[in-house]
Amino acid sequence: MATDAVLLQKLTYTIAEFCKISGLGKTTVYSHINADRLKTRMVGGRRLIPADAARAFLLGETE
């Protein structure tokens, strides 16, 4: 399992990882994704959150 320091240096986050670092619940995260406030990418069958999108969302820099 990755440590918190390693998670902060990743290029993408899984939904579970983003929940952990943001303190938000999975339902809340999916609400933001569905409202297009949090950008994600599908890779294989996995939904990933790019680190720059995660940072922009958490800093309130999304549109």
Gaussian input, Z-matrix of N, CA and C with variables (Angstrom, degrees):
# hf/3-21g

backbone

0 1
 N
 C     1     B1
 C     2     B2     1     A1
 N     3     B3     2     A2     1     D1
 C     4     B4     3     A3     2     D2
 C     5     B5     4     A4     3     D3
 N     6     B6     5     A5     4     D4
 C     7     B7     6     A6     5     D5
 C     8     B8     7     A7     6     D6
 N     9     B9     8     A8     7     D7
 C    10    B10     9     A9     8     D8
 C    11    B11    10    A10     9     D9
 N    12    B12    11    A11    10    D10
 C    13    B13    12    A12    11    D11
 C    14    B14    13    A13    12    D12
 N    15    B15    14    A14    13    D13
 C    16    B16    15    A15    14    D14
 C    17    B17    16    A16    15    D15
 N    18    B18    17    A17    16    D16
 C    19    B19    18    A18    17    D17
 C    20    B20    19    A19    18    D18
 N    21    B21    20    A20    19    D19
 C    22    B22    21    A21    20    D20
 C    23    B23    22    A22    21    D21
 N    24    B24    23    A23    22    D22
 C    25    B25    24    A24    23    D23
 C    26    B26    25    A25    24    D24
 N    27    B27    26    A26    25    D25
 C    28    B28    27    A27    26    D26
 C    29    B29    28    A28    27    D27
 N    30    B30    29    A29    28    D28
 C    31    B31    30    A30    29    D29
 C    32    B32    31    A31    30    D30
 N    33    B33    32    A32    31    D31
 C    34    B34    33    A33    32    D32
 C    35    B35    34    A34    33    D33
 N    36    B36    35    A35    34    D34
 C    37    B37    36    A36    35    D35
 C    38    B38    37    A37    36    D36
 N    39    B39    38    A38    37    D37
 C    40    B40    39    A39    38    D38
 C    41    B41    40    A40    39    D39
 N    42    B42    41    A41    40    D40
 C    43    B43    42    A42    41    D41
 C    44    B44    43    A43    42    D42
 N    45    B45    44    A44    43    D43
 C    46    B46    45    A45    44    D44
 C    47    B47    46    A46    45    D45
 N    48    B48    47    A47    46    D46
 C    49    B49    48    A48    47    D47
 C    50    B50    49    A49    48    D48
 N    51    B51    50    A50    49    D49
 C    52    B52    51    A51    50    D50
 C    53    B53    52    A52    51    D51
 N    54    B54    53    A53    52    D52
 C    55    B55    54    A54    53    D53
 C    56    B56    55    A55    54    D54
 N    57    B57    56    A56    55    D55
 C    58    B58    57    A57    56    D56
 C    59    B59    58    A58    57    D57
 N    60    B60    59    A59    58    D58
 C    61    B61    60    A60    59    D59
 C    62    B62    61    A61    60    D60
 N    63    B63    62    A62    61    D61
 C    64    B64    63    A63    62    D62
 C    65    B65    64    A64    63    D63
 N    66    B66    65    A65    64    D64
 C    67    B67    66    A66    65    D65
 C    68    B68    67    A67    66    D66
 N    69    B69    68    A68    67    D67
 C    70    B70    69    A69    68    D68
 C    71    B71    70    A70    69    D69
 N    72    B72    71    A71    70    D70
 C    73    B73    72    A72    71    D71
 C    74    B74    73    A73    72    D72
 N    75    B75    74    A74    73    D73
 C    76    B76    75    A75    74    D74
 C    77    B77    76    A76    75    D75
 N    78    B78    77    A77    76    D76
 C    79    B79    78    A78    77    D77
 C    80    B80    79    A79    78    D78
 N    81    B81    80    A80    79    D79
 C    82    B82    81    A81    80    D80
 C    83    B83    82    A82    81    D81
 N    84    B84    83    A83    82    D82
 C    85    B85    84    A84    83    D83
 C    86    B86    85    A85    84    D84
 N    87    B87    86    A86    85    D85
 C    88    B88    87    A87    86    D86
 C    89    B89    88    A88    87    D87
 N    90    B90    89    A89    88    D88
 C    91    B91    90    A90    89    D89
 C    92    B92    91    A91    90    D90
 N    93    B93    92    A92    91    D91
 C    94    B94    93    A93    92    D92
 C    95    B95    94    A94    93    D93
 N    96    B96    95    A95    94    D94
 C    97    B97    96    A96    95    D95
 C    98    B98    97    A97    96    D96
 N    99    B99    98    A98    97    D97
 C   100   B100    99    A99    98    D98
 C   101   B101   100   A100    99    D99
 N   102   B102   101   A101   100   D100
 C   103   B103   102   A102   101   D101
 C   104   B104   103   A103   102   D102
 N   105   B105   104   A104   103   D103
 C   106   B106   105   A105   104   D104
 C   107   B107   106   A106   105   D105
 N   108   B108   107   A107   106   D106
 C   109   B109   108   A108   107   D107
 C   110   B110   109   A109   108   D108
 N   111   B111   110   A110   109   D109
 C   112   B112   111   A111   110   D110
 C   113   B113   112   A112   111   D111
 N   114   B114   113   A113   112   D112
 C   115   B115   114   A114   113   D113
 C   116   B116   115   A115   114   D114
 N   117   B117   116   A116   115   D115
 C   118   B118   117   A117   116   D116
 C   119   B119   118   A118   117   D117
 N   120   B120   119   A119   118   D118
 C   121   B121   120   A120   119   D119
 C   122   B122   121   A121   120   D120
 N   123   B123   122   A122   121   D121
 C   124   B124   123   A123   122   D122
 C   125   B125   124   A124   123   D123
 N   126   B126   125   A125   124   D124
 C   127   B127   126   A126   125   D125
 C   128   B128   127   A127   126   D126
 N   129   B129   128   A128   127   D127
 C   130   B130   129   A129   128   D128
 C   131   B131   130   A130   129   D129
 N   132   B132   131   A131   130   D130
 C   133   B133   132   A132   131   D131
 C   134   B134   133   A133   132   D132
 N   135   B135   134   A134   133   D133
 C   136   B136   135   A135   134   D134
 C   137   B137   136   A136   135   D135
 N   138   B138   137   A137   136   D136
 C   139   B139   138   A138   137   D137
 C   140   B140   139   A139   138   D138
 N   141   B141   140   A140   139   D139
 C   142   B142   141   A141   140   D140
 C   143   B143   142   A142   141   D141
 N   144   B144   143   A143   142   D142
 C   145   B145   144   A144   143   D143
 C   146   B146   145   A145   144   D144
 N   147   B147   146   A146   145   D145
 C   148   B148   147   A147   146   D146
 C   149   B149   148   A148   147   D147
 N   150   B150   149   A149   148   D148
 C   151   B151   150   A150   149   D149
 C   152   B152   151   A151   150   D150
 N   153   B153   152   A152   151   D151
 C   154   B154   153   A153   152   D152
 C   155   B155   154   A154   153   D153
 N   156   B156   155   A155   154   D154
 C   157   B157   156   A156   155   D155
 C   158   B158   157   A157   156   D156
 N   159   B159   158   A158   157   D157
 C   160   B160   159   A159   158   D158
 C   161   B161   160   A160   159   D159
 N   162   B162   161   A161   160   D160
 C   163   B163   162   A162   161   D161
 C   164   B164   163   A163   162   D162
 N   165   B165   164   A164   163   D163
 C   166   B166   165   A165   164   D164
 C   167   B167   166   A166   165   D165
 N   168   B168   167   A167   166   D166
 C   169   B169   168   A168   167   D167
 C   170   B170   169   A169   168   D168
 N   171   B171   170   A170   169   D169
 C   172   B172   171   A171   170   D170
 C   173   B173   172   A172   171   D171
 N   174   B174   173   A173   172   D172
 C   175   B175   174   A174   173   D173
 C   176   B176   175   A175   174   D174
 N   177   B177   176   A176   175   D175
 C   178   B178   177   A177   176   D176
 C   179   B179   178   A178   177   D177
 N   180   B180   179   A179   178   D178
 C   181   B181   180   A180   179   D179
 C   182   B182   181   A181   180   D180
 N   183   B183   182   A182   181   D181
 C   184   B184   183   A183   182   D182
 C   185   B185   184   A184   183   D183
 N   186   B186   185   A185   184   D184
 C   187   B187   186   A186   185   D185
 C   188   B188   187   A187   186   D186

   B1=1.4632
   B2=1.5091
   B3=1.3078
   B4=1.4572
   B5=1.5309
   B6=1.3032
   B7=1.4603
   B8=1.5218
   B9=1.3190
   B10=1.4658
   B11=1.5260
   B12=1.3311
   B13=1.4662
   B14=1.5204
   B15=1.3242
   B16=1.4647
   B17=1.5170
   B18=1.3242
   B19=1.4582
   B20=1.5259
   B21=1.3050
   B22=1.4534
   B23=1.5271
   B24=1.3412
   B25=1.4564
   B26=1.5230
   B27=1.3032
   B28=1.4540
   B29=1.5282
   B30=1.3308
   B31=1.4636
   B32=1.5154
   B33=1.3286
   B34=1.4591
   B35=1.5192
   B36=1.3255
   B37=1.4598
   B38=1.5205
   B39=1.3161
   B40=1.4553
   B41=1.5285
   B42=1.3096
   B43=1.4687
   B44=1.5303
   B45=1.3266
   B46=1.4723
   B47=1.5304
   B48=1.3311
   B49=1.4634
   B50=1.5295
   B51=1.3349
   B52=1.4617
   B53=1.5163
   B54=1.3196
   B55=1.4639
   B56=1.5278
   B57=1.3151
   B58=1.4642
   B59=1.5274
   B60=1.3301
   B61=1.4716
   B62=1.5219
   B63=1.3346
   B64=1.4678
   B65=1.5229
   B66=1.3326
   B67=1.4527
   B68=1.5186
   B69=1.3275
   B70=1.4631
   B71=1.5249
   B72=1.3120
   B73=1.4499
   B74=1.5144
   B75=1.3265
   B76=1.4582
   B77=1.5300
   B78=1.3222
   B79=1.4651
   B80=1.5236
   B81=1.3138
   B82=1.4638
   B83=1.5205
   B84=1.3200
   B85=1.4646
   B86=1.5223
   B87=1.3340
   B88=1.4667
   B89=1.5290
   B90=1.3234
   B91=1.4654
   B92=1.5231
   B93=1.3228
   B94=1.4601
   B95=1.5283
   B96=1.3213
   B97=1.4670
   B98=1.5219
   B99=1.3296
   B100=1.4680
   B101=1.5188
   B102=1.3309
   B103=1.4660
   B104=1.5300
   B105=1.3306
   B106=1.4669
   B107=1.5279
   B108=1.3248
   B109=1.4637
   B110=1.5238
   B111=1.3245
   B112=1.4610
   B113=1.5200
   B114=1.3210
   B115=1.4641
   B116=1.5312
   B117=1.3228
   B118=1.4640
   B119=1.5210
   B120=1.3207
   B121=1.4617
   B122=1.5198
   B123=1.3217
   B124=1.4605
   B125=1.5266
   B126=1.3138
   B127=1.4576
   B128=1.5208
   B129=1.3188
   B130=1.4595
   B131=1.5132
   B132=1.2121
   B133=1.4523
   B134=1.5106
   B135=1.3284
   B136=1.4563
   B137=1.5142
   B138=1.3154
   B139=1.4637
   B140=1.5223
   B141=1.3389
   B142=1.4535
   B143=1.5211
   B144=1.3095
   B145=1.4608
   B146=1.5277
   B147=1.3432
   B148=1.4649
   B149=1.5266
   B150=1.3298
   B151=1.4659
   B152=1.5243
   B153=1.3361
   B154=1.4688
   B155=1.5246
   B156=1.3342
   B157=1.4697
   B158=1.5270
   B159=1.3326
   B160=1.4645
   B161=1.5266
   B162=1.3160
   B163=1.4697
   B164=1.5291
   B165=1.3369
   B166=1.4604
   B167=1.5320
   B168=1.3260
   B169=1.4532
   B170=1.5242
   B171=1.3222
   B172=1.4693
   B173=1.5298
   B174=1.3277
   B175=1.4730
   B176=1.5243
   B177=1.3309
   B178=1.4517
   B179=1.5018
   B180=1.3160
   B181=1.4603
   B182=1.5176
   B183=1.3234
   B184=1.4655
   B185=1.5073
   B186=1.3012
   B187=1.4690
   B188=1.4922
   A1=109.12
   A2=116.02
   A3=121.92
   A4=110.56
   A5=115.32
   A6=119.77
   A7=109.27
   A8=116.59
   A9=120.86
   A10=111.53
   A11=118.14
   A12=121.08
   A13=110.94
   A14=117.09
   A15=120.72
   A16=110.10
   A17=118.66
   A18=121.51
   A19=111.45
   A20=117.76
   A21=121.33
   A22=112.32
   A23=118.46
   A24=122.23
   A25=112.55
   A26=118.19
   A27=121.90
   A28=111.27
   A29=116.51
   A30=121.85
   A31=111.74
   A32=116.70
   A33=121.86
   A34=109.05
   A35=115.09
   A36=121.76
   A37=108.92
   A38=115.98
   A39=119.75
   A40=106.79
   A41=116.13
   A42=119.91
   A43=109.59
   A44=117.08
   A45=121.00
   A46=111.31
   A47=117.15
   A48=120.51
   A49=110.66
   A50=116.52
   A51=119.79
   A52=110.76
   A53=117.00
   A54=120.47
   A55=110.29
   A56=115.72
   A57=120.15
   A58=112.05
   A59=117.33
   A60=118.41
   A61=112.60
   A62=117.23
   A63=119.48
   A64=112.93
   A65=116.67
   A66=120.13
   A67=112.84
   A68=117.11
   A69=121.78
   A70=109.93
   A71=116.02
   A72=121.08
   A73=111.07
   A74=115.57
   A75=121.20
   A76=112.13
   A77=117.36
   A78=120.68
   A79=110.76
   A80=117.42
   A81=121.85
   A82=110.94
   A83=116.99
   A84=121.09
   A85=110.03
   A86=117.40
   A87=119.81
   A88=111.36
   A89=118.61
   A90=121.08
   A91=110.57
   A92=116.94
   A93=121.13
   A94=111.21
   A95=116.98
   A96=120.53
   A97=109.86
   A98=117.23
   A99=121.26
   A100=112.60
   A101=117.24
   A102=121.57
   A103=111.14
   A104=116.66
   A105=123.44
   A106=112.82
   A107=116.96
   A108=121.07
   A109=111.60
   A110=116.89
   A111=122.61
   A112=107.53
   A113=116.25
   A114=122.21
   A115=110.48
   A116=115.66
   A117=121.52
   A118=109.43
   A119=115.03
   A120=122.96
   A121=108.58
   A122=115.26
   A123=119.96
   A124=108.14
   A125=117.18
   A126=123.19
   A127=106.74
   A128=115.99
   A129=118.26
   A130=107.58
   A131=124.09
   A132=125.32
   A133=111.25
   A134=115.96
   A135=120.51
   A136=111.13
   A137=115.79
   A138=121.63
   A139=107.06
   A140=115.44
   A141=121.16
   A142=110.09
   A143=115.33
   A144=122.13
   A145=107.36
   A146=117.81
   A147=119.53
   A148=110.74
   A149=116.47
   A150=121.00
   A151=111.76
   A152=117.42
   A153=118.65
   A154=111.58
   A155=117.49
   A156=121.05
   A157=110.45
   A158=116.64
   A159=120.75
   A160=110.55
   A161=115.80
   A162=120.85
   A163=110.53
   A164=117.58
   A165=121.55
   A166=110.46
   A167=117.17
   A168=120.94
   A169=111.03
   A170=116.69
   A171=120.61
   A172=112.20
   A173=117.37
   A174=120.84
   A175=112.07
   A176=116.85
   A177=120.53
   A178=113.97
   A179=117.33
   A180=121.63
   A181=112.61
   A182=118.32
   A183=120.33
   A184=109.18
   A185=115.36
   A186=121.13
   A187=111.60
   D1=136.98
   D2=-177.76
   D3=-73.38
   D4=146.15
   D5=176.42
   D6=-82.54
   D7=165.98
   D8=-179.91
   D9=-60.34
   D10=-37.85
   D11=179.78
   D12=-63.28
   D13=-39.24
   D14=178.43
   D15=-68.43
   D16=-39.74
   D17=-179.78
   D18=-60.87
   D19=-33.33
   D20=-178.42
   D21=-73.14
   D22=-12.63
   D23=-178.27
   D24=-106.07
   D25=3.74
   D26=-176.59
   D27=-73.41
   D28=157.81
   D29=175.50
   D30=-84.73
   D31=-29.95
   D32=176.95
   D33=-139.27
   D34=159.02
   D35=177.56
   D36=-124.77
   D37=144.91
   D38=168.47
   D39=-76.63
   D40=169.44
   D41=177.55
   D42=-59.96
   D43=-44.06
   D44=-179.01
   D45=-62.38
   D46=-41.84
   D47=179.06
   D48=-65.43
   D49=-42.12
   D50=179.42
   D51=-63.87
   D52=-40.12
   D53=176.97
   D54=-58.45
   D55=-42.65
   D56=-178.17
   D57=-65.11
   D58=-45.59
   D59=-176.31
   D60=-78.82
   D61=-24.67
   D62=-178.03
   D63=-92.31
   D64=-22.46
   D65=-176.26
   D66=81.30
   D67=7.90
   D68=179.49
   D69=-94.28
   D70=153.27
   D71=176.83
   D72=-82.53
   D73=162.70
   D74=-177.42
   D75=-60.97
   D76=-41.11
   D77=179.62
   D78=-62.81
   D79=-41.90
   D80=178.55
   D81=-64.45
   D82=-43.37
   D83=179.12
   D84=-61.01
   D85=-46.49
   D86=179.31
   D87=-64.87
   D88=-32.00
   D89=175.55
   D90=-62.59
   D91=-43.19
   D92=178.37
   D93=-67.39
   D94=-37.47
   D95=176.83
   D96=-64.12
   D97=-47.69
   D98=-178.75
   D99=-64.75
   D100=-29.47
   D101=178.09
   D102=-85.43
   D103=3.01
   D104=178.13
   D105=65.30
   D106=26.53
   D107=175.55
   D108=-91.86
   D109=-18.65
   D110=179.29
   D111=-127.06
   D112=115.50
   D113=-175.75
   D114=-80.75
   D115=138.87
   D116=177.71
   D117=-134.67
   D118=168.60
   D119=175.42
   D120=-132.38
   D121=139.33
   D122=173.96
   D123=-92.44
   D124=126.86
   D125=178.04
   D126=-130.54
   D127=114.75
   D128=-173.53
   D129=67.87
   D130=-118.98
   D131=172.04
   D132=-113.23
   D133=12.50
   D134=-174.07
   D135=-103.42
   D136=139.51
   D137=174.98
   D138=-95.73
   D139=121.40
   D140=-179.09
   D141=-119.94
   D142=147.33
   D143=178.66
   D144=-107.53
   D145=113.88
   D146=177.34
   D147=-59.70
   D148=144.27
   D149=-177.13
   D150=-58.66
   D151=-38.17
   D152=-179.83
   D153=-67.44
   D154=-35.35
   D155=176.71
   D156=-69.03
   D157=-39.28
   D158=178.23
   D159=-63.14
   D160=-44.99
   D161=-179.43
   D162=-64.11
   D163=-45.58
   D164=-179.75
   D165=-61.70
   D166=-42.01
   D167=179.39
   D168=-63.25
   D169=-47.17
   D170=-176.85
   D171=-69.35
   D172=-26.07
   D173=178.73
   D174=-91.64
   D175=1.13
   D176=178.62
   D177=75.51
   D178=24.34
   D179=-176.95
   D180=-95.53
   D181=9.46
   D182=179.19
   D183=-83.68
   D184=159.25
   D185=-177.37
   D186=-80.39

